[in-house]
């Protein structure tokens, strides 16, 4: 991080990615069980960011959205907006191209895979933006979206995720 600092200012992860949260996330994301969103949102709300002008859910590509039928990050954003008293803007950013699923790639290839995949569609100069997602693994996707939000003028970008994967043997 010191030699190549991330574009986001901080990430708040409510919990580690593991039992039972991993099952809830997978049931929502891959099983279409939107009933899990309430529980995931409650977990997320236990660790709210301090400052927010705007909430941006992690965008999905058009194909992935069509396949899944919903964006789990948008559902989480809607369920948590009151906790930080900020509006949700699902139209601010879009994913401009299909990418390989990050979960199928080695950690070192994830950054290259996601590079240039997002665009912010309007000026947000001076705003403190929260990006909501379900899981943070390497941070490559969050970093790329934050890069584009900062280009659009964001004063700060905070990632707010339900769970963070932790490498085996790591204390973090």
N, C-alpha and C positions, 0 to 999 in steps of 0.2 A: 504493500500500500504506500510506503514512503517513496519508492522510486516511480510509481505510476498511480497516483491517488485517484480514487473513484470520483465520478461526477456527482454522485449523491452525497449529501451532507451527513446523513446518518441512516441507519436501518434499525427499526424497532421490531424485534421478533418476539411474539408472545410466548412461544415455547419451542422446544426442539421437535424436529420431525421424527416421530416415533409413536409407538402405541400409547394411547388409542387415537391420537390426532391423525396419524397417517391414514388410518382406515376411514375416518370421517372425510378427509380431503379426497381420497380416492373414490369413495362412494358418491361424493358430490360431482367431482370433475369427470370421472369416467363412467359412473353408474347413473348419472342424471338425477341423483337424489337431492333435490333442492331443499328438502326438509332439513338437511344437515347445515345449511347456511346459518340458521339462527344460532346453533351451538358454536359454530366456528366464529361467528361475529361476537358472541359473548366472550369467547377466549381472547379474541383480538382486543376487545374493549377494555380488558383488564390492564392494558398497557398503552393508553392513548398518547399520541404526540402532543407536545406542548403548544404548538402554534400551527395554524392552518388557515389559508384563505380559500383553498380549492383542493378537492379530492379527485384524483384521476385513477380510474381502474386500469390495470395493465391491459393493453389492447390485445385482442386476438386477431389473427388473420381472417379474412372473409371465409376461406375454406374451413378453417378450424371452427369458426362460429357456426357455420352451416352444419357441420358434422355433429357438433356438440348440442347445438340448439340454444345455448346460453353462454354467457361469459361469467364464470364463477367469481372473478375479481369484481365485476360490476355488481353482482348480487351481494358480495361482501361490502362493497362501498355503500350501496343503498342501505344496508342493514346497520352500518356504523356511522353514517353521516351525522346523526344527532350527537353522538359521543364527542365529536370534535367541533360541532357547530359550524360546519363548512359545507358548501354545495358540492354535489358530484357533477363532474363534467366528463361524460363518456365520449363526447364528440371532439374534445380538444386534440387528442392524439389518435393516430391510426397506424396500424401495421401495414406497410406498403408492399410487402412481398411475403410469399410463403417461405418458411425456413424449416429445416429439419427439426423435429422435436428435440429440445435441448437435453431431455432425459436420455436420449439414445447416443449422445456424443460424449467423448472423453472431455474432461474438464478444460483442457487446453484448447480444444476446438470450439468451445461454446462462444467465446468472444468473437471469433471470426465469423461464425454462423449468423450471429445476430446483428453484426455491424451494418449500419445503414438501413435497418428494417423498420424504423419508426420515423414519424414526422409529426411535429406540433403544427396545428393549423391556424393559430392566431397568436398574437402578442400577449404575453402574460408578465410584462415587466413589473418587477418588484413583488410579485406574489410568492407566498410560501406554499409550496405544493406538496401534498401527500400522495404517494403512489401506493395503491393497495394491490397486493397479490396474495396468493395462498401460500406459496413456498419460495424460499430463497435458498439456492444451492451454492453456485459460484458467485452470484451477483452480476453476471455478465448481462442478463436481460435488463435488470434494474439499472445498471450502469448506462447501458445504451439509451434507454428511455430518458434517464436523468440528463444525459448529454444533450439530447434534443430539447428537453424542457428548459435547460439553462440557455441554450441558443435562442429560445423564444423569449428569454428575459427573466425566467424564474430566479427569485432571490435565493431560494433554498429548495432543495428536494429531499424529502424524507421518505424512505421506504417503510411501509407498515405492513408486515406480513404475519400470517398466523404462525408459521413454523419455519425454522431454519435447519437445514441439514448440517450435521456436524461430522467431520471426518472421524473415523474410528481412532480411538486413542487420544482424541483432542479433549482438552479441558473446557473449551469454550462452548 
